[in-house]
Amino acid sequence: MKALSRIVFAIVAAGCCAAAGAQTSDSDMQRRARNREEAIANHERMMHGEAPRTYRDDRRPVAHVEEHESAREKVREGARSTRNFTHRQAEKMRHFSERQNRRHPSPNPMTKEPDKAPIAIGK
């Protein structure tokens, strides 16, 4: 019984793998062909010293300068938000330390501690 179930499992697994391999659709093949053509065109442009083209979602080329400006703005905004976040966290830590110091003041260094022997546990 155990051997029969293993054989059936192996046949089902092989069938699933074969079905997955045969499932490449025409649209998938067209997309791959289009990507291959774009990669070849970009490679040829790079070999001739031209800048590679980038595309929007609707497959129209984007102006090279506009892309750099938007990328620069994105980087600046990311740096600005990170800087603001770190400053806020530092302020929170300072306020936390101040609150804790007010709640639990440190003892004066010259104050003598009382003798705890009479009330110590175990005496």
Secondary structure, 3 states (H helix, E strand, C coil): CHHHHHHHHHHHHHHHHHHHHCCCCHHHHHHHHHHHHHHHHHHHHHHCCCCCCCECCCCCECCHHHHHHHHHHHHHHHHHHHHHHHHHHHHHHHHHHHHHHHHCCCCCCCCCCCCCHHHCCCC
